[in-house]
């Protein structure tokens, strides 16, 4: 593709992403699937530029003085060779108009407002108020995987044989990290079920659930099933795991993963009977804002609103009430989010504990030191928060509550 055609494709995608409420990765994948003539180098160029604009959207909107996609795109490319981009070719972007030329000629750098510098919508930045954390969440994440029913060092050697350099993750004894893009479709270790995609923070959350083969285990709101699949690995396919989600399509999507990974001890369900109680481990993989996963989905911050956050917090509270009833005396209710917002995390648990004196928080430092051979990375022992700054992972919140007899 000519440079001009490449940048027109970037404009097409930026226009679609900024206008749509759907995840950007899905929009990009659909666009490229419909244009199989676009080669691999062109695809890489186009997607890299789109993600650059998405990750720096607030800065480019501020510079452009507009949220109009073409103006945002122009702010992003203004230092490129514009003669090459606007070459008048058949597939080139429309020529610069008088207004655009005047803007380019008059452009001067201005200091960004703090929320723009942080690349965090203003209403959200007022809640987070942490420039370093927001910036860390705006950097692309490495690819984390979990080994499955195999020795980690053996899998690292297997990947090296495929020309893929992998290293152990710092905290999870089951994790490996790959700092380059790989094609899962061409990765033998992945296709054979030796590895599974899972951020290290999610692995740590599963480890801290401290599941045993004799436990009655519920993975409530299991979503894509990552923690259930890891439970199966930890238990070496023993015991019984009930993986629940109200979204049947999500459950269906887990089935091929069960087969590829050789997992045999997970039962999928979209319904939980009122009589089904006395769980040793009731794990709530809570629906949340996903603010801790912005490294992977930076567009997610623009799909949030205060109204949506309020509804999510209400749903989380209702799910915790369900867990309170279904956890057995002596069992543990475990609440996990991939959010960094206090309303979904500390405040949610503090409110729950105030209403439920029959639950007591497990000391997270003691639990961590029992399960993970690394120094405890958080200042509170009541609950654990991970982040790109503290653990080099996604932002997760983990609270383990024991039900008193």
N, C-alpha and C positions, 0 to 999 in steps of 0.2 A: 504493500500500500504506500502511496505517496504520503508525505508528512501532512499535507492539507486534508487528505481523506481520513487519516488517523485522528486528527483533531476535530474533524466533523463528527466522527464516531464518539469521541469524548463528549462533545456538546450534546449529541443525541441522548447519551446516557445520563449526563448531568441533568438535562431537562427532565428526563423520566424520573430520576431519583428524587429530585427536589419537589416534583409535583405529586409523587405517589406516597401513600402511607405504608407501602409494602417494604420489607427489608431490601436493602440495596443489593445484597449478594444475589438474591433471587432475580431481581431485575436485570442485573449484569449477565447472569448465566442464561436467562431466557433470550436476551438480545444476541449473545454470541452463538447459542444453539441454532438460532434462526439464520445465522450467517456463517455457515461452515466454510465459506471461501476465505475467511479471515485466518491467516496463518498464525502459528504459535507466537512468533516474535511480535507481531502486530497486536495479538490478544494481550500479551504481557504489557506492552506499551500502553494500550488503551486502558486496561484495568488499573495499572499503576497510577495513571493520571486521574482517573475517576476517584480512586480512593484518596489520592492526595487532596483533591478538591473537597471531598466529603469530610476528611479529617480536619481541614482548615477552613471549613465553610463559613464560620463566623468572621474570621479575618477577611476572607474574600468578599463577603457581604458588606462588611464595614468599609473596605477599600472602595467597593463599587458604589456604595451608598444606595444599594438596592438588593432585593432578594430575587430579582428577575434572573432566570438561569443563564441567559447569554451574557449578561453583565457580570455575573459571578464568575463564569467561565473566562471571560475576557480579563478580569482582574487576576485570575490564576495564571494566565499565559502571557501577560503583558511584557515579560522580560525575554520571551522566546523570539525567534526570528519570524516576525509577523509577515514579512514579505513572502516567506516560504509557506506559511499557513494560509494566507489569503492570496493564493497564486492565480485565482480565477479559473482553476480547473473544474472539470465536470463534477467532481465529488468534494470540492472545496467548500468551506463555510461561505455564507453570503458576505459580500464585501463590507468593510467597515463603513458605517454611515457617518454623517457630519458630527452628530452628537458623540459617537464613540471616539472619533479622531480627536475631538476637542478634549474629551476626558483623558485620553492617553497623553496628550501634549501638556495638559495642566496637572497631571498626577504628581502628588508629593506625599511622602510618608508622614503619617500622623500617629501619635501614640494610641495604642489600643486601650479601651476600657478594660478593667480587670477581668470581667467575665469573658470578653472576647479573647484576651490573651490566654485564658484558661481553656478556650474552646468548650465552654459549658453554657447552655442557655441561662439567661440572667436569673430566672426564678429558681432554677436548680442550684446555681452557684451560691445563692443566698443560703441554701441548706448545707451544701458541702463545704464551702468557704475554705478550700485547701488547694492552692495553686499547684503545688508540687504533685499532689495526687491526681488532679485533673490532667496535668501535662503527662504524667506517667500513663494514665489510662488512654491517652491519645496516641501513644506509640504502638505500632503493630506488635502483636504477641508472637513469640516463637510457637512452634508446633509441639505440643506435649502429647505423649502417648502413654498408655499403660500396657505393660506386658501381660499376657494372658496365659495362665497355666504353664509358664516357662520361666527359666532362670534369666534374669535381666542381662547378665553379661553374655550369655549365649545368644540372646536376641540382638544385642549390640554388634556382636561378631557377624551374625547372619546379615544384618543390614549393611555392615561394612563390605561384605561379599557382594552386595547389590550396588555398591558405590555410594551408599548413604551414610554420612557421618552422624552418629547419635551419641549422646552423653547421658549419664544418669542425672535425674533431677535431684536437686539439693536435699529435699525433705522426704518425698514419698519413696519407699524402698522398691516400689513397683513401676516407677515412672522413668521415661526416657524423653529427652528433648532433642528436637531436630531444628536447626536454625536455618534451614534452606527449604524452599518449596519442593515438595515431591508429589508425584502423581500416585495417588492411592490405587488407581486402577492398574498401574504397572508395578506396584510394590508387592513382591511375593509374600513377604512377612505379614503384610496386612491381609492379603487375600486368603492366606492360610489360617488366619485367626491368631497369629502370634502377638499382634499388637492391636490396640484399639485407641481411637482418638479420645483423649480426656485430659483437660487441663489439670495441672498438679493440685490446684486448690480443691477441685472436685474430688480428686483421689484422697486428699487429706481428710475431707469431710467424711468420706466413706470409711476410712480407717478409724476415725474417732467415734464412729457408731459402735465399734467394738462388738461386732456380731459373732455369735458362736453357732455351731451346727445344731445344738439343741434348742436354740431360740425360735420362738414364733415371731417372724419378721414381716413388717408391713412397710413397703416403700410407697408412701402416699403422695399423689400428684407426681408420679415418676417421670413424666415427660418422655424424653428419648430413652430413658432407662439406664443411663450411665452408671448410677450408683448401684442399682440392682445387679447389673452385669459385674461390677467390681465385687459386690458381696459374694456372688457366685465364685469368683476367682479366689477371694480370701478363704471361703469355706471349701474350696476344692470340689465344687459341685455337690457338696453334702447339704443336708438340711432342706428347708423349704422357705422360699421367698415369695411373698405375695406382692406383685407390682401393680399398683392401681393408678388409673388416670380416667377422668370422665371423657376424654377425647379418644374415641375408638380408633381414629386414624393414626394417632400417635402410637397406640398399642400395636396396631398392625405393622407399623414401621419398625418395631422392635424385633419382630419375628425373624427377618433375615439375619439380623445381628446375632440372635440366639443360635441360629444354625451355623453361621460362619465362625463363631467363637466356641462352639461346642458346649454351650450352657444347657443344663438339663434340670435345674432345680428352681426355675422361676415359673410361677403361674401368673398369667396376665388377666386382669379383670377391670371392668369399668364400673362395677357395683360392689359395695361392701354391705353385707347384711347388718342390721342393727344388733343382731345377736353375736356377731363376730367381734369378740373383744379379747381381753387378756393377752395383749401382745407384749412380748419381752422387749422388742424394739419397734417403736412406732416412729418411723422416719418421715418427716414432712419436708419434702423438697419443694418449698413453697413457691407458688407463682409470685413473681416480683417484677420490679422495674428493670432488672438486668443492668443496673448502673455499674456493677462491678465487671461487666464483660465488654465495656466500650472499646477495649483494645481490639476486639474481634468484630464488633458491630458498632462502629462509631456513629452510624446514622440513627441508632436506637434512641439517642438522647433527644432527637427532634420529633420523635413520635410520642413523647411523654407530655403529660399536662398535669396540672394540679388536681383536676377532677379525676383523671385516671389514677393518679397516685392514691387519692382518697379511697377510691373503690378497691384498689389492690390491698390496701391496709385493712379494710373491712373484711375482705375475703380471707386474708391471712388470719385475722382474729377468729373468724368462724371455723377455719380449719384447725387451729390450735384447740378450740373447744371440743372438736371431734376427737382429736388426739388425746385430750385429757380423759375422756370417757373410755377410750379403747385401750389405753395403756394399763397393764396389770400393776398391782401393788408390787414394788420391788423392780419393776421394769423401767425403761427409759423412753422418754419422749424427746425426740431430737429434731430441732428446728434449724433448717438450713436455707439461706438465700444467697443469690449471687448479686446482692445489692450492697451499696455503701451508705445508704440513707438510714439515719437513726430511727425514723418513723417505722421502718420495716424491720429494724434490727433490735438495738438495745431497748428502745422505747416499747416495742412490741412485747418483748420478753419481760421487762419490768412490770408492765401492765398485767400480763398474764399471771406472773408470780404473786402480785398483790391480790389477785382474785382467787388464787388457787394455793392456799397454804399447804396442801397435800403434796406439792412438788417442791423439790430442792435442787438448785443448780449444782451439777457435778463440777468439781474443781478442774478447769480445763488445763491448767499447767500440769497437774498431776497426771491427768489422762494423756496429755501429749507426751510427757516423759516416759510413760509406760509403753506407748505405742510407737513413738518416733524417736530415733536416736539423733536428735539435733536440739539445740537450745530453743526454748519456748520463745516465739517471736512477737508476743503481744503483751501489753501492759496490764490487762485485766485477766483475772483468773476465773471470772464469772462466765465469760463467753470469749470466743476467739474471732478476730477479724484478720483476714489476709488481704494483701494488696500488692500491686506491682512494686511499691516502695519497700514494704516490710519483708515480703517473701518471694518477690519476682513472679507472682502468679496473678490470676484474676482476683477481683475483690469478692470474697465470700464472708458470710457470717455464719457461725456455728454455735449453737447453744444446746447443751445436753442436760436434760432435767430428769431427775429420778423421782418416781412416785413412791411416797412413803407408805409403809405397810399400815 
